[in-house]
Amino acid sequence: MKRVSLFFTLAVAAGFASQAATAETLKTVKDRGQLSCGVSTGLPGFSNPDDKGNWTGLDVDICRALAAAIFNDPSKIKFVPLSAKDRFTALQSGEIDVLSRNTTWTLSRDTSLGANFTGVTYYDGQGFLVKKSLKVNSALELNSASVCVQTGTTTEQNLADYFKGNNMKYEVIAFAGQDETVKAYESGRCDVFTSDVSQLYAERLKLANPADHVVLPEVISKEPLGPMVRHGDDQWFDIVKWVLFAMVDAEEMGVTQANVDEMAKSDKPDLKRAFGTDGNLGEQLGLTKDWFYRIIKAVGNYGESFDRNVGTGSKLQIARGLNQLWNKGGIQYAPPIR
């Protein structure tokens, strides 16, 4: 019994030591002088570089908000473009500090990859893109269709479940990379391209004649997209989580990039807590008292980021839908800053 107890004690101690050894992401980032952020290889609206290498997108804004909170400088970031296949390995190996790359939160990913999702930046779902010339108005008309899909994503299983559930046949034409998947669809190697609806809108913009293609109305899955961090560093997990929450809460409180200086002078209790004029919530995270101000001043609130990257202020023109705030008909919601 004593030997078992001793072994258990040593094992627990070793576990805590291991965790403590890895719980230094914030220090590592500060010492390095920049954040290493994993993004896509190029997805308009989410993470996409221009011809000068300047990155923009909803996922990119999360990285910039993090850098602003830590360094008071949203440019102190190294963006690491990653394929769907390589994204988790890059996080596990420590090549990146955070993965912010249109990644679906699932049980298996939350438990088998040694990583944690920190929240939902975009509530999405899988859909289908087809050529208008096919005269298809519903996914239920896709029996015997050939479907282009990218491997290493959740789309393959969703596709199988949907067609089996509706007693339809289909042929899968799979590719490792997103670009080759889209090119195969555009060249006619398959009838349909399936992915997250947001991705379909983004990829349609890249086609030679976007107006010749249509996203069908059916959404066949739940795809909550969000950032990921490695297991073993609760402080870093909290920081990434609350940077996203800060952007959502800012929209709810009416704090924008344009009015943040004026709102920082407010006597309202919730704003005083957020801006650090009452209490030390930012310091409890390991950041500064003005962490909230830094984020909104540099990036804006969640609604502003959504609008300019994927919403009405962008080429994608995606409606807020489920991503509207909870008190405006959507399900986007953040815990209170208190």
C-alpha positions as CSV (number, residue, x, y, z in Angstrom):
1,M,0.0,0.0,0.0
2,K,2.8,2.4,0.9
3,R,4.6,1.6,-2.4
4,V,1.4,2.3,-4.3
5,S,0.9,5.6,-2.4
6,L,4.5,6.6,-3.0
7,F,4.2,5.9,-6.7
8,F,1.0,7.8,-6.9
9,T,2.5,10.8,-5.1
10,L,5.6,10.8,-7.4
11,A,3.4,10.5,-10.5
12,V,1.2,13.4,-9.4
13,A,4.3,15.5,-8.6
14,A,5.8,14.7,-12.0
15,G,2.6,15.7,-13.7
16,F,2.5,19.0,-11.9
17,A,6.2,19.6,-12.7
18,S,5.5,18.8,-16.4
19,Q,2.6,21.2,-16.4
20,A,4.6,23.9,-14.6
21,A,7.4,23.5,-17.1
22,T,5.1,24.2,-20.0
23,A,3.1,27.0,-18.3
24,E,5.4,29.7,-19.6
25,T,3.8,30.6,-23.0
26,L,3.3,34.3,-22.1
27,K,6.9,34.6,-20.9
28,T,8.1,32.9,-24.0
29,V,6.1,35.2,-26.3
30,K,7.4,38.3,-24.4
31,D,11.0,37.2,-24.5
32,R,10.7,36.4,-28.2
33,G,9.2,39.8,-28.8
34,Q,6.4,38.6,-31.0
35,L,3.4,36.2,-31.1
36,S,3.6,33.1,-33.4
37,C,0.1,32.6,-34.8
38,G,-1.0,29.7,-37.0
39,V,-3.4,30.7,-39.8
40,S,-4.6,29.3,-43.1
41,T,-2.6,29.4,-46.4
42,G,-5.1,31.9,-47.7
43,L,-8.8,32.1,-47.0
44,P,-10.5,35.5,-47.7
45,G,-12.4,36.9,-44.8
46,F,-10.6,34.7,-42.2
47,S,-6.8,34.7,-42.8
48,N,-5.5,36.0,-46.1
49,P,-2.3,37.8,-47.2
50,D,-2.3,40.5,-49.9
51,D,0.4,40.8,-52.5
52,K,2.6,42.6,-50.0
53,G,2.2,39.9,-47.3
54,N,-0.2,41.9,-45.1
55,W,-2.6,39.5,-43.4
56,T,-6.3,40.3,-42.8
57,G,-9.3,38.4,-41.7
58,L,-11.5,37.4,-38.7
59,D,-8.9,34.9,-37.5
60,V,-6.1,37.3,-38.1
61,D,-7.8,39.9,-35.9
62,I,-7.8,37.5,-32.9
63,C,-4.0,37.3,-33.3
64,R,-3.7,41.0,-33.6
65,A,-5.9,41.5,-30.5
66,L,-3.6,39.1,-28.6
67,A,-0.5,41.0,-29.7
68,A,-2.1,44.3,-28.7
69,A,-3.0,43.0,-25.3
70,I,0.5,41.7,-24.7
71,F,2.7,44.3,-26.4
72,N,0.4,47.2,-27.0
73,D,1.3,46.6,-30.6
74,P,-0.9,44.5,-33.0
75,S,1.9,44.2,-35.5
76,K,4.2,42.1,-33.3
77,I,3.2,38.8,-34.9
78,K,4.7,36.1,-37.0
79,F,2.0,34.6,-39.1
80,V,2.6,30.9,-39.9
81,P,0.5,29.6,-42.9
82,L,-0.6,26.1,-42.3
83,S,-2.5,23.5,-44.2
84,A,-5.4,21.6,-42.6
85,K,-3.1,18.6,-42.4
86,D,-0.3,20.4,-40.6
87,R,-2.1,22.8,-38.3
88,F,-2.4,20.6,-35.2
89,T,1.2,19.3,-35.4
90,A,2.5,22.9,-35.6
91,L,0.6,23.7,-32.4
92,Q,1.6,20.5,-30.6
93,S,5.3,21.0,-31.4
94,G,5.4,24.6,-30.2
95,E,6.0,26.1,-33.6
96,I,3.0,28.4,-33.0
97,D,1.6,29.8,-29.8
98,V,-2.0,29.8,-30.9
99,L,-3.9,28.3,-33.8
100,S,-6.4,30.8,-35.2
101,R,-7.4,29.0,-38.5
102,N,-11.1,28.3,-39.2
103,T,-10.9,25.1,-37.1
104,T,-14.0,23.3,-36.0
105,W,-14.4,22.5,-32.3
106,T,-15.3,18.8,-31.8
107,L,-15.1,16.4,-29.0
108,S,-12.4,14.3,-30.6
109,R,-10.2,17.3,-31.3
110,D,-10.8,18.6,-27.8
111,T,-9.6,15.4,-26.2
112,S,-7.1,13.7,-28.5
113,L,-4.8,16.5,-29.7
114,G,-3.3,17.8,-26.4
115,A,-5.0,21.2,-27.0
116,N,-8.0,23.3,-25.9
117,F,-10.4,25.4,-27.9
118,T,-10.7,28.8,-26.3
119,G,-14.1,29.9,-27.7
120,V,-16.1,30.4,-30.9
121,T,-15.2,33.1,-33.3
122,Y,-17.6,32.0,-36.0
123,Y,-20.6,29.7,-35.8
124,D,-20.6,28.0,-39.2
125,G,-22.0,24.9,-40.9
126,Q,-21.2,22.7,-43.9
127,G,-22.8,23.4,-47.2
128,F,-22.5,22.8,-51.0
129,L,-21.3,25.0,-53.9
130,V,-22.6,24.1,-57.4
131,K,-22.5,25.5,-60.8
132,K,-25.8,27.3,-61.7
133,S,-25.8,25.5,-65.0
134,L,-26.6,22.2,-63.2
135,K,-29.9,23.8,-62.2
136,V,-29.8,22.3,-58.7
137,N,-31.8,24.1,-56.1
138,S,-31.3,21.8,-53.1
139,A,-28.7,19.4,-51.7
140,L,-31.4,16.7,-51.8
141,E,-31.1,16.8,-55.6
142,L,-27.4,15.7,-55.5
143,N,-28.0,12.0,-55.7
144,S,-25.1,10.3,-57.6
145,A,-23.1,13.5,-57.6
146,S,-19.4,13.6,-57.5
147,V,-18.2,15.8,-54.6
148,C,-14.8,17.5,-54.2
149,V,-13.6,17.6,-50.6
150,Q,-10.4,18.4,-48.7
151,T,-8.9,15.6,-46.6
152,G,-8.0,16.2,-43.0
153,T,-11.2,18.1,-42.2
154,T,-14.5,17.4,-40.6
155,T,-16.3,17.6,-44.0
156,E,-15.7,14.0,-45.1
157,Q,-17.6,12.5,-42.2
158,N,-20.4,15.1,-42.4
159,L,-20.7,14.4,-46.1
160,A,-21.0,10.6,-45.5
161,D,-23.5,11.1,-42.8
162,Y,-25.7,13.4,-44.9
163,F,-25.8,11.3,-48.0
164,K,-26.4,8.0,-46.0
165,G,-29.1,9.7,-43.9
166,N,-30.9,10.7,-47.1
167,N,-30.4,7.4,-48.9
168,M,-28.3,9.1,-51.6
169,K,-25.3,7.9,-53.5
170,Y,-22.2,10.0,-54.2
171,E,-18.6,9.8,-55.3
172,V,-15.9,11.4,-53.2
173,I,-13.0,13.1,-55.0
174,A,-10.5,14.1,-52.2
175,F,-7.5,16.4,-52.3
176,A,-4.9,17.3,-49.7
177,G,-5.0,21.0,-50.2
178,Q,-7.8,23.5,-50.4
179,D,-6.5,25.2,-53.6
180,E,-6.3,22.0,-55.6
181,T,-9.8,21.0,-54.3
182,V,-11.3,24.2,-55.6
183,K,-9.4,24.0,-58.9
184,A,-10.7,20.5,-59.4
185,Y,-14.2,21.7,-58.8
186,E,-13.8,24.7,-61.2
187,S,-12.3,22.5,-63.9
188,G,-15.3,20.1,-63.8
189,R,-13.7,17.1,-62.2
190,C,-16.6,17.0,-59.7
191,D,-20.2,18.4,-59.7
192,V,-20.1,19.8,-56.2
193,F,-17.6,21.4,-53.8
194,T,-18.4,21.0,-50.1
195,S,-16.9,22.8,-47.1
196,D,-18.0,25.2,-44.4
197,V,-20.4,27.7,-45.8
198,S,-18.2,30.7,-44.9
199,Q,-15.4,29.0,-46.9
200,L,-17.6,28.4,-49.8
201,Y,-18.4,32.1,-50.0
202,A,-14.7,32.9,-49.7
203,E,-13.5,30.4,-52.3
204,R,-16.3,31.4,-54.8
205,L,-14.7,34.9,-54.9
206,K,-11.5,33.3,-56.3
207,L,-13.3,31.6,-59.2
208,A,-13.1,33.0,-62.7
209,N,-16.8,33.8,-62.8
210,P,-18.2,33.8,-59.2
211,A,-21.7,34.6,-60.4
212,D,-21.9,31.3,-62.2
213,H,-21.8,29.4,-58.9
214,V,-24.3,29.2,-56.1
215,V,-24.2,28.1,-52.4
216,L,-27.2,25.8,-51.8
217,P,-29.5,26.6,-48.9
218,E,-28.9,23.5,-46.8
219,V,-26.5,23.6,-43.9
220,I,-25.8,20.0,-42.9
221,S,-23.7,20.3,-39.7
222,K,-22.6,22.4,-36.8
223,E,-19.1,23.9,-37.3
224,P,-18.2,26.2,-34.4
225,L,-14.8,27.7,-35.4
226,G,-12.4,29.0,-32.9
227,P,-8.8,29.4,-31.7
228,M,-6.8,26.6,-30.1
229,V,-3.9,26.5,-27.5
230,R,-1.8,23.6,-26.1
231,H,-2.7,21.8,-22.9
232,G,-0.7,22.6,-19.8
233,D,-0.7,26.4,-19.6
234,D,-3.9,27.6,-18.0
235,Q,-2.7,31.2,-17.9
236,W,-2.2,31.3,-21.7
237,F,-5.6,29.5,-22.2
238,D,-7.3,32.2,-20.1
239,I,-5.5,35.0,-22.0
240,V,-6.5,33.8,-25.5
241,K,-10.1,33.0,-24.2
242,W,-10.6,36.4,-22.6
243,V,-9.1,38.4,-25.5
244,L,-12.0,37.0,-27.7
245,F,-14.5,37.5,-24.9
246,A,-13.3,41.1,-24.6
247,M,-14.1,41.8,-28.2
248,V,-17.6,40.3,-27.9
249,D,-18.3,42.1,-24.6
250,A,-17.1,45.4,-26.1
251,E,-19.7,45.2,-28.9
252,E,-22.4,44.4,-26.3
253,M,-21.3,47.4,-24.2
254,G,-21.2,49.7,-27.3
255,V,-17.4,50.2,-27.2
256,T,-15.9,50.7,-30.6
257,Q,-12.5,51.5,-32.1
258,A,-13.8,55.0,-32.7
259,N,-15.3,55.8,-29.3
260,V,-12.9,53.8,-27.0
261,D,-11.1,56.8,-25.7
262,E,-14.3,58.5,-24.7
263,M,-15.8,55.3,-23.3
264,A,-12.7,54.8,-21.2
265,K,-13.7,57.8,-19.1
266,S,-17.2,56.4,-18.3
267,D,-18.4,56.0,-14.7
268,K,-20.4,52.9,-15.5
269,P,-19.3,50.1,-13.3
270,D,-19.0,47.5,-16.1
271,L,-16.9,49.8,-18.2
272,K,-14.7,50.8,-15.3
273,R,-14.0,47.1,-14.6
274,A,-13.2,46.5,-18.3
275,F,-11.0,49.5,-18.7
276,G,-9.1,48.8,-15.4
277,T,-10.0,52.0,-13.7
278,D,-11.7,49.9,-11.0
279,G,-10.0,46.7,-10.0
280,N,-7.1,44.8,-11.5
281,L,-8.8,42.1,-13.7
282,G,-6.2,42.6,-16.5
283,E,-3.4,41.9,-14.0
284,Q,-5.1,38.7,-12.9
285,L,-4.8,37.5,-16.4
286,G,-1.1,38.3,-16.4
287,L,-1.6,41.4,-18.6
288,T,-1.8,45.1,-17.8
289,K,-4.8,47.0,-16.4
290,D,-5.5,48.6,-19.8
291,W,-5.6,45.2,-21.7
292,F,-9.2,45.8,-22.8
293,Y,-8.5,49.3,-24.1
294,R,-5.4,48.0,-26.0
295,I,-7.5,45.4,-27.8
296,I,-10.4,47.6,-28.9
297,K,-8.1,50.6,-29.8
298,A,-6.0,48.3,-32.1
299,V,-8.6,46.0,-33.5
300,G,-12.1,47.1,-32.6
301,N,-15.0,45.0,-31.2
302,Y,-16.2,41.7,-32.5
303,G,-18.9,43.2,-34.6
304,E,-16.5,45.6,-36.3
305,S,-14.1,42.7,-37.1
306,F,-17.0,40.6,-38.4
307,D,-18.3,43.4,-40.6
308,R,-15.1,44.4,-42.3
309,N,-13.8,40.9,-42.8
310,V,-16.8,38.7,-43.7
311,G,-19.9,40.9,-43.3
312,T,-21.6,43.7,-45.1
313,G,-18.4,45.8,-45.2
314,S,-16.5,43.0,-47.0
315,K,-16.7,41.3,-50.4
316,L,-18.1,38.2,-48.9
317,Q,-21.3,39.9,-47.7
318,I,-22.2,37.2,-45.2
319,A,-25.1,38.0,-42.9
320,R,-24.5,37.9,-39.2
321,G,-27.0,35.2,-38.6
322,L,-26.1,33.0,-35.6
323,N,-23.0,35.2,-35.1
324,Q,-25.2,38.1,-34.1
325,L,-25.1,38.9,-30.4
326,W,-27.4,36.9,-28.1
327,N,-29.5,40.0,-27.4
328,K,-29.9,40.7,-31.1
329,G,-31.2,37.3,-32.3
330,G,-27.9,35.4,-32.5
331,I,-26.0,33.1,-30.2
332,Q,-22.7,34.9,-29.9
333,Y,-22.2,35.4,-26.2
334,A,-19.3,36.1,-23.8
335,P,-19.1,35.9,-20.0
336,P,-19.0,39.2,-18.2
337,I,-15.8,41.0,-17.4
338,R,-16.1,41.1,-13.6
